[in-house]
Amino acid sequence: MPDINIPRKIRRIHQLLLSAGATDVLFVGGFVRDCILGIPSKDFDLEIYGLDYEQIISALRPSFRIDQVGQSFSVLKVDQEIDLAIPRRERKTGTGHKAFEVVPDSTMTFREAAARRDFTINAIGIRLDGSLVDPYDGVGDLNRGILRAPTEAFCEDPLRVLRGMQFAARFGFTMEPRTVDFCRRVLPEFGTLSAERLYTEWEKWALKGHWPEKGLDLLRETGWLECFPTLNRLTQAELNPEIHPEGNAWEHTRRVCIAAARLAERFELNPEERLNLMLAALLHDVGRPEPEHAPKGAKLAEDFLLRLRAPMAVMKSVRSLVLAHGFHAHRELSETHVRRLSVLLTPSNIRLWHLLVSADEEGRGTAEPEAKTHWDEWLELAETLEISEHQPPQILQGRDLEAFGIKPGPEMGKILKKAWEAQLDGAFKTHESGLEWLKKEL
């Protein structure tokens, strides 16, 4: 094990718990997994053995702020940053990932408690001295790059399939056959999952997935891709082999997502930009195989994200990127077209569009690395016009029309709309020339 940099506060908590009679105090969950993989993590989760809920509170409350964030789950939060839990026994009482009866039991062994974890890579404990407790060979699976359920208890929570999807994307892992069978077994329970929980897993796929195609492959292998008809239709959409040598829209989408993740890392996109780019890469071709697939694709992408209850800002940005991703294909480069593209992309922008188009071309295998391309020129012109990050500001405003005696109302709205169209077409570029245009128009 690598050395663990443990804050003094946690060492003090550890000492107090042992002094109170704890038989074992283990770091568990993602912190242990990431530590073994060499990934920095500050999400400290401790599992306490030999003490009940009240005993832990009594031991720590004199020294720390203790918040009870779910007594039914025996979870405490120390100073709003460190999670403490007691091992628990669970009994499934119905369908879905919430239908459990939970009973805290600090007398359990770690093997018993870890049996209910989603994957062996998350069923590893580590003590403060660095010694491991690994009853299901989670370290071995980390080294082998395998997602494996510790026990058949995996089947009691269908959300674990989507967790497996985003884990596969984050770590580049594949799922072993027995766990694939478990995923297929719980397929009928997909409908019990809330839209918010589904979106959370897709968000992690987009934000943390270095190997996004691995997550998509897992969905298809387990049969869960059928739960997302918008994506599943891509597997049936054949593409023109002269333009798309990769064959069909599903394989193309896999490759575009690979390229988009690489570009997101290369250009150090912030989380919001990366989320929008990755979801647009995932959904950019869902309108296939229809000839005018972009408008239909934009509507399908919007519906997909609405069903997941994605934030409205995300839905609007992704929709605009999907709608505009082929805008440059049949238009000559001009200031007018670049201005109109910036408007079509709002609330997204041409810079992010450029990355999506670049990923799209890389997905075809036709883009030459580092070669200057047609869509590069669109971005360069947008930067020259200072509209690569947003649409042009509207030059003529209502107050300008009021100066000519036009009062607010439908007539003003019509004139402002006409002025905006004229501005996009390059009829005027400054306020002064805009007023001259307005005089002639009136």
Backbone torsions as a table, in degrees:
resi	resn	phi	psi	omega
1	MET	NA	140.4	173.3
2	PRO	-69.9	160.3	176.8
3	ASP	-63.6	139.6	179.2
4	ILE	-105.8	125.5	178.1
5	ASN	-87.1	96.5	-175.7
6	ILE	-99.6	125.1	179.1
7	PRO	-60.1	153.4	-179.0
8	ARG	-59.6	-35.6	-179.7
9	LYS	-59.7	-42.8	-178.3
10	ILE	-70.1	-35.6	176.4
11	ARG	-62.9	-37.8	178.5
12	ARG	-67.4	-42.1	176.5
13	ILE	-59.7	-44.4	179.8
14	HIS	-59.0	-46.1	-178.8
15	GLN	-63.0	-43.9	-179.1
16	LEU	-64.6	-38.5	-179.0
17	LEU	-68.3	-42.3	178.3
18	LEU	-65.5	-38.8	179.0
19	SER	-64.6	-28.8	-179.5
20	ALA	-82.1	-5.8	176.6
21	GLY	113.0	7.9	178.1
22	ALA	-61.0	135.4	178.9
23	THR	-84.3	-23.5	176.9
24	ASP	-161.8	144.6	175.5
25	VAL	-131.4	117.1	-172.6
26	LEU	-123.5	138.4	164.6
27	PHE	-75.8	137.3	-177.2
28	VAL	-138.1	172.2	171.8
29	GLY	76.8	-148.6	-173.3
30	GLY	-62.4	-30.0	179.4
31	PHE	-60.4	-44.5	-179.2
32	VAL	-66.1	-47.4	179.4
33	ARG	-56.0	-49.9	-177.5
34	ASP	-66.4	-35.7	178.0
35	CYS	-60.6	-45.1	-179.8
36	ILE	-65.7	-35.7	-179.6
37	LEU	-80.6	-5.2	-179.2
38	GLY	78.8	23.2	179.8
39	ILE	-99.2	125.6	179.4
40	PRO	-59.5	137.1	179.7
41	SER	-150.1	139.8	177.0
42	LYS	-120.3	11.4	179.4
43	ASP	-87.9	85.8	-176.8
44	PHE	-83.2	115.8	174.8
45	ASP	-116.5	123.8	-179.8
46	LEU	-111.9	138.3	175.0
47	GLU	-113.5	127.1	-170.6
48	ILE	-107.9	128.6	178.6
49	TYR	-113.6	141.3	175.0
50	GLY	90.8	-3.6	177.2
51	LEU	-128.1	141.9	175.5
52	ASP	-89.3	-179.9	-174.8
53	TYR	-55.2	-51.3	-176.4
54	GLU	-68.5	-33.3	178.7
55	GLN	-66.3	-37.5	177.8
56	ILE	-65.3	-44.5	179.6
57	ILE	-61.2	-44.8	-179.6
58	SER	-61.9	-36.6	-178.3
59	ALA	-71.8	-32.4	-171.3
60	LEU	-104.6	-25.4	-173.1
61	ARG	-60.4	-33.9	177.5
62	PRO	-61.9	-23.4	-174.7
63	SER	-110.4	-20.8	-173.4
64	PHE	-139.1	161.7	170.7
65	ARG	-80.6	127.2	-178.6
66	ILE	-117.1	122.6	176.8
67	ASP	-111.1	134.4	177.6
68	GLN	-92.3	106.7	-175.1
69	VAL	-103.0	15.2	177.6
70	GLY	156.8	81.6	-174.8
71	GLN	-62.9	-31.5	180.0
72	SER	-64.0	-24.1	178.1
73	PHE	-104.3	4.5	178.2
74	SER	55.2	47.0	-179.6
75	VAL	-112.5	130.6	174.9
76	LEU	-120.3	149.2	175.7
77	LYS	-121.1	124.4	-179.4
78	VAL	-94.7	122.5	179.5
79	ASP	51.7	31.7	176.6
80	GLN	60.2	24.4	-177.8
81	GLU	-142.4	-21.0	-175.8
82	ILE	-119.9	124.3	-178.7
83	ASP	-92.0	132.9	174.7
84	LEU	-119.8	138.9	-179.6
85	ALA	-141.3	154.9	172.2
86	ILE	-102.6	140.6	174.8
87	PRO	-58.3	149.1	-175.4
88	ARG	-138.2	152.4	173.1
89	ARG	-98.9	140.2	-177.8
90	GLU	-126.6	142.1	175.5
91	ARG	-129.9	123.4	-178.1
92	LYS	-71.1	131.2	-176.0
93	THR	-114.6	-1.6	-178.8
94	GLY	-176.2	-158.6	179.7
95	THR	-94.4	158.6	177.3
96	GLY	93.7	172.8	-173.6
97	HIS	-89.1	2.3	177.9
98	LYS	-110.2	-8.4	-172.8
99	ALA	-85.1	75.4	-179.1
100	PHE	-135.9	144.6	165.9
101	GLU	-99.1	125.2	-173.0
102	VAL	-113.6	130.2	179.0
103	VAL	-129.9	111.6	177.2
104	PRO	-62.3	140.6	179.7
105	ASP	-151.2	97.2	-176.6
106	SER	-76.1	-2.6	178.6
107	THR	-90.5	-4.5	-179.8
108	MET	-63.5	157.5	170.5
109	THR	-86.1	160.7	178.0
110	PHE	-63.4	-35.5	178.4
111	ARG	-60.2	-43.1	178.4
112	GLU	-63.2	-45.2	-178.5
113	ALA	-66.2	-42.1	-176.9
114	ALA	-71.0	-17.9	-179.5
115	ALA	-61.4	-22.7	-177.3
116	ARG	-97.9	4.1	176.2
117	ARG	-70.4	159.8	-176.1
118	ASP	-69.7	-46.8	-178.4
119	PHE	-136.4	155.8	-178.9
120	THR	-60.2	-29.9	-179.0
121	ILE	-67.9	-16.1	176.3
122	ASN	-107.9	10.9	-177.1
123	ALA	-113.6	37.2	-179.1
124	ILE	-115.6	137.8	174.7
125	GLY	-114.4	151.0	177.2
126	ILE	-139.5	134.7	179.6
127	ARG	-87.7	169.8	-178.5
128	LEU	-61.2	-29.3	179.8
129	ASP	-82.3	1.3	177.9
130	GLY	93.6	-4.3	180.0
131	SER	-74.5	142.7	-175.3
132	LEU	-99.4	148.9	167.8
133	VAL	-121.8	111.1	-169.8
134	ASP	-137.2	73.0	-172.9
135	PRO	-70.0	-18.1	-175.5
136	TYR	-118.0	20.3	177.2
137	ASP	57.4	44.3	176.7
138	GLY	-64.4	-35.2	178.2
139	VAL	-63.7	-41.0	177.1
140	GLY	-60.8	-41.0	179.3
141	ASP	-69.2	-33.3	173.7
142	LEU	-61.8	-42.5	179.9
143	ASN	-68.8	-33.4	-179.3
144	ARG	-86.1	-11.3	-178.4
145	GLY	71.1	46.0	-174.2
146	ILE	-123.7	138.2	169.4
147	LEU	-98.3	119.8	-176.0
148	ARG	-140.4	134.5	176.6
149	ALA	-75.6	135.8	177.7
150	PRO	-61.6	-42.3	-177.9
151	THR	-148.1	178.4	179.3
152	GLU	-68.2	-10.3	176.1
153	ALA	-59.6	-18.2	174.9
154	PHE	-49.5	-37.5	-173.3
155	CYS	-70.2	-8.4	-177.7
156	GLU	-81.4	-9.0	-178.6
157	ASP	-135.8	100.6	-177.2
158	PRO	-64.5	-20.9	179.4
159	LEU	-61.7	-21.7	-177.5
160	ARG	-63.4	-24.2	176.9
161	VAL	-64.4	-44.5	179.4
162	LEU	-70.5	-31.6	173.3
163	ARG	-64.0	-40.3	176.4
164	GLY	-61.8	-37.8	178.4
165	MET	-59.3	-48.3	-177.5
166	GLN	-76.1	-28.4	173.9
167	PHE	-65.3	-42.3	178.1
168	ALA	-58.9	-41.5	179.8
169	ALA	-70.0	-36.8	-177.7
170	ARG	-72.7	-40.1	-171.5
171	PHE	-111.3	-4.6	-179.8
172	GLY	73.8	24.4	-175.1
173	PHE	-88.7	160.5	172.3
174	THR	-115.5	160.2	-177.6
175	MET	-100.1	134.7	-178.4
176	GLU	-76.4	155.7	-168.6
177	PRO	-56.1	-41.2	-177.7
178	ARG	-63.4	-39.3	179.2
179	THR	-71.8	-33.4	173.0
180	VAL	-58.5	-43.1	177.5
181	ASP	-61.6	-39.0	177.1
182	PHE	-60.8	-42.3	-179.9
183	CYS	-61.4	-41.4	178.8
184	ARG	-67.0	-32.9	-178.4
185	ARG	-65.7	-34.9	-176.8
186	VAL	-93.5	6.3	179.8
187	LEU	-53.1	-40.0	179.6
188	PRO	-61.6	-16.8	-178.2
189	GLU	-92.1	6.5	179.6
190	PHE	-55.0	-40.0	-176.8
191	GLY	-64.1	-13.4	179.3
192	THR	-84.2	-10.2	-176.9
193	LEU	-82.7	136.2	179.7
194	SER	-74.3	151.2	178.9
195	ALA	-59.7	-37.8	-178.4
196	GLU	-62.6	-40.7	179.8
197	ARG	-68.6	-37.4	177.0
198	LEU	-62.4	-44.8	-179.3
199	TYR	-62.8	-38.7	179.5
200	THR	-57.3	-42.3	-178.9
201	GLU	-71.2	-38.4	176.1
202	TRP	-66.0	-35.7	178.1
203	GLU	-63.4	-41.9	177.1
204	LYS	-65.6	-38.6	175.6
205	TRP	-56.6	-44.4	-176.5
206	ALA	-73.0	-41.5	-173.3
207	LEU	-82.4	-31.9	-171.9
208	LYS	-115.3	-3.1	-173.3
209	GLY	-80.4	105.5	173.4
210	HIS	-79.4	-22.5	178.0
211	TRP	-126.3	68.2	-173.6
212	PRO	-58.6	-31.9	-178.9
213	GLU	-64.7	-26.7	179.1
214	LYS	-65.4	-38.5	176.8
215	GLY	-66.3	-41.1	178.7
216	LEU	-65.6	-40.3	178.5
217	ASP	-61.6	-38.6	-179.4
218	LEU	-65.4	-40.6	178.0
219	LEU	-60.3	-42.5	-178.5
220	ARG	-70.0	-41.1	-178.1
221	GLU	-64.2	-36.3	-177.2
222	THR	-85.3	-7.5	-176.8
223	GLY	87.4	-3.5	-176.8
224	TRP	-76.8	-10.6	175.6
225	LEU	-62.7	-29.3	178.9
226	GLU	-64.7	-19.0	177.2
227	CYS	-74.5	-11.4	179.4
228	PHE	-122.3	79.0	-173.9
229	PRO	-55.3	-33.3	179.5
230	THR	-59.4	-39.5	178.3
231	LEU	-81.9	-37.9	-176.3
232	ASN	-62.1	-30.5	-179.3
233	ARG	-63.9	-22.4	178.7
234	LEU	-63.9	-28.5	-178.2
235	THR	-68.7	-18.7	-178.7
236	GLN	-101.9	-4.4	-174.7
237	ALA	-92.7	105.2	177.6
238	GLU	-81.3	144.6	-177.9
239	LEU	-112.5	160.8	177.5
240	ASN	-65.4	114.6	-175.2
241	PRO	-64.2	-20.8	178.5
242	GLU	-72.2	-27.6	179.7
243	ILE	-101.1	-36.1	-177.0
244	HIS	-121.9	85.7	180.0
245	PRO	-64.0	-13.5	-179.3
246	GLU	-75.0	-9.7	169.8
247	GLY	104.5	-79.8	-177.6
248	ASN	-123.7	172.6	-172.4
249	ALA	-67.3	-28.3	179.6
250	TRP	-67.4	-48.7	179.3
251	GLU	-63.5	-38.7	177.0
252	HIS	-61.3	-43.9	179.8
253	THR	-61.8	-42.1	176.8
254	ARG	-54.3	-47.9	-175.6
255	ARG	-69.2	-36.6	178.3
256	VAL	-65.6	-38.7	177.9
257	CYS	-65.4	-38.6	176.3
258	ILE	-59.6	-48.2	-178.1
259	ALA	-66.0	-39.5	-179.1
260	ALA	-64.2	-41.4	178.7
261	ALA	-63.7	-39.8	179.1
262	ARG	-65.0	-42.8	179.8
263	LEU	-67.7	-37.1	178.4
264	ALA	-60.7	-39.2	179.0
265	GLU	-74.8	-39.6	-178.7
266	ARG	-63.0	-41.2	-176.8
267	PHE	-97.2	8.3	174.1
268	GLU	50.8	52.8	179.5
269	LEU	-64.4	146.0	174.5
270	ASN	-73.6	166.8	-175.5
271	PRO	-55.6	-40.5	-179.4
272	GLU	-63.8	-45.0	179.9
273	GLU	-65.0	-43.3	-179.5
274	ARG	-63.7	-43.1	179.5
275	LEU	-58.8	-47.6	-179.6
276	ASN	-64.7	-41.4	-179.7
277	LEU	-65.4	-45.8	-176.7
278	MET	-67.4	-40.5	178.7
279	LEU	-69.1	-34.7	175.8
280	ALA	-67.2	-39.2	176.4
281	ALA	-62.5	-41.0	179.3
282	LEU	-63.1	-37.8	-169.3
283	LEU	-107.9	1.0	-169.0
284	HIS	-63.5	-25.7	-176.1
285	ASP	-115.1	18.7	-175.5
286	VAL	-68.7	-11.7	176.0
287	GLY	-79.8	-8.5	178.5
288	ARG	-62.9	153.1	5.7
289	PRO	-95.8	15.8	-177.4
290	GLU	-64.3	142.1	-178.1
291	PRO	-56.1	-48.2	176.8
292	GLU	-92.5	67.7	-170.4
293	HIS	-80.7	-20.4	-176.1
294	ALA	-63.9	-49.6	178.9
295	PRO	-62.0	-42.1	178.2
296	LYS	-66.8	-40.4	178.6
297	GLY	-60.1	-40.2	179.1
298	ALA	-62.5	-40.9	179.1
299	LYS	-67.7	-42.7	178.8
300	LEU	-64.8	-40.1	177.9
301	ALA	-62.4	-42.6	178.2
302	GLU	-61.4	-45.3	179.9
303	ASP	-62.9	-41.6	179.8
304	PHE	-57.9	-47.6	-176.7
305	LEU	-74.5	-32.6	176.2
306	LEU	-65.0	-39.5	178.8
307	ARG	-65.6	-29.2	176.6
308	LEU	-84.6	-1.9	-176.5
309	ARG	55.1	43.3	175.2
310	ALA	-66.0	153.3	175.8
311	PRO	-54.1	142.2	-176.7
312	MET	-58.5	-37.0	-179.7
313	ALA	-63.1	-39.4	178.0
314	VAL	-65.7	-46.9	-178.5
315	MET	-58.8	-45.4	-177.9
316	LYS	-66.9	-41.0	-179.6
317	SER	-66.2	-45.1	-179.6
318	VAL	-65.7	-42.1	178.9
319	ARG	-58.2	-44.6	-178.4
320	SER	-65.3	-37.3	178.8
321	LEU	-67.5	-41.8	178.8
322	VAL	-64.4	-42.6	-178.8
323	LEU	-63.3	-37.0	-171.2
324	ALA	-100.7	1.6	-169.2
325	HIS	-65.7	-21.5	177.4
326	GLY	-107.9	16.1	-174.1
327	PHE	-57.4	-36.8	-173.9
328	HIS	-79.7	-13.1	-168.3
329	ALA	-65.1	-36.6	-174.7
330	HIS	-122.8	26.4	178.9
331	ARG	-129.7	142.3	176.0
332	GLU	-75.9	149.2	178.1
333	LEU	-68.7	125.4	176.9
334	SER	-156.5	160.8	177.5
335	GLU	-60.9	-39.5	-179.9
336	THR	-61.5	-47.6	-178.8
337	HIS	-65.7	-36.0	178.5
338	VAL	-68.1	-41.8	177.2
339	ARG	-62.1	-43.5	-179.4
340	ARG	-67.8	-33.4	175.7
341	LEU	-63.9	-41.1	-179.4
342	SER	-63.0	-34.8	178.0
343	VAL	-71.8	-43.5	179.4
344	LEU	-60.5	-32.1	-176.5
345	LEU	-82.1	-17.9	-178.3
346	THR	-58.6	129.8	16.9
347	PRO	-90.3	5.6	173.6
348	SER	-84.8	-160.8	-175.8
349	ASN	-153.9	170.1	-174.9
350	ILE	-68.6	-31.9	179.5
351	ARG	-62.3	-44.7	178.7
352	LEU	-70.9	-36.7	175.2
353	TRP	-58.2	-41.4	-179.9
354	HIS	-60.5	-39.9	178.2
355	LEU	-67.8	-39.0	178.0
356	LEU	-64.5	-45.3	179.4
357	VAL	-64.0	-38.5	177.5
358	SER	-62.8	-43.7	178.0
359	ALA	-64.5	-38.3	179.2
360	ASP	-60.7	-44.4	179.3
361	GLU	-68.4	-39.5	177.1
362	GLU	-63.0	-33.3	178.3
363	GLY	-64.3	-25.3	176.0
364	ARG	-82.9	-16.2	-175.9
365	GLY	77.6	14.1	-177.0
366	THR	-102.3	-13.1	-178.7
367	ALA	-79.5	135.9	177.3
368	GLU	-93.5	124.2	-179.3
369	PRO	-55.0	135.0	176.8
370	GLU	65.8	2.3	179.2
371	ALA	-82.6	144.4	178.4
372	LYS	-71.9	135.2	-175.0
373	THR	-124.5	167.8	179.0
374	HIS	-58.0	-43.4	-177.0
375	TRP	-74.3	-19.4	172.1
376	ASP	-63.0	-38.1	-179.5
377	GLU	-66.9	-33.1	176.1
378	TRP	-63.5	-43.2	178.5
379	LEU	-65.5	-42.3	-179.7
380	GLU	-60.9	-42.6	179.3
381	LEU	-67.6	-38.2	177.5
382	ALA	-62.1	-39.8	178.1
383	GLU	-66.3	-38.1	177.3
384	THR	-62.8	-39.5	179.8
385	LEU	-81.6	-3.1	-179.8
386	GLU	61.1	40.5	178.1
387	ILE	-130.8	24.8	179.0
388	SER	-73.7	-21.1	-177.8
389	GLU	-105.1	-12.3	-175.8
390	HIS	-165.9	165.8	176.5
391	GLN	-73.9	162.9	-179.7
392	PRO	-63.6	145.0	172.7
393	PRO	-68.3	141.8	-179.3
394	GLN	-72.9	123.4	-173.0
395	ILE	-73.7	-51.6	-178.3
396	LEU	-88.2	131.5	-177.9
397	GLN	-119.1	171.8	-179.3
398	GLY	-57.1	-35.6	-178.6
399	ARG	-64.4	-29.4	177.5
400	ASP	-67.2	-38.9	179.2
401	LEU	-72.1	-34.5	178.8
402	GLU	-62.5	-32.2	178.5
403	ALA	-64.6	-21.7	177.5
404	PHE	-97.7	11.1	176.0
405	GLY	86.6	11.1	179.7
406	ILE	-93.1	122.0	-177.2
407	LYS	-88.5	155.3	177.4
408	PRO	-56.2	138.3	-179.1
409	GLY	155.3	-170.2	-177.4
410	PRO	-58.0	-39.6	-178.1
411	GLU	-64.5	-42.5	177.0
412	MET	-61.2	-41.8	-179.8
413	GLY	-60.0	-41.6	179.6
414	LYS	-63.7	-42.8	-178.3
415	ILE	-68.7	-41.6	178.7
416	LEU	-62.6	-39.0	178.0
417	LYS	-64.1	-42.9	178.9
418	LYS	-65.0	-38.5	178.5
419	ALA	-64.7	-40.1	179.2
420	TRP	-62.8	-43.7	178.4
421	GLU	-63.2	-40.6	179.1
422	ALA	-65.0	-40.6	178.4
423	GLN	-61.2	-43.8	179.7
424	LEU	-63.5	-33.4	179.8
425	ASP	-81.1	-1.5	176.1
426	GLY	87.5	16.6	-180.0
427	ALA	-65.4	-28.3	174.5
428	PHE	-154.8	153.3	-176.0
429	LYS	-128.1	-8.5	179.7
430	THR	-128.9	166.8	179.1
431	HIS	-65.1	-39.7	-179.9
432	GLU	-63.0	-47.4	179.7
433	SER	-70.1	-26.6	176.0
434	GLY	-66.9	-39.5	177.5
435	LEU	-65.8	-36.7	176.7
436	GLU	-63.8	-43.0	177.5
437	TRP	-60.7	-41.6	-178.6
438	LEU	-64.1	-40.6	178.7
439	LYS	-58.9	-44.9	-179.4
440	LYS	-66.7	-38.3	-176.6
441	GLU	-68.0	-34.5	-176.9
442	LEU	-83.6	NA	NA
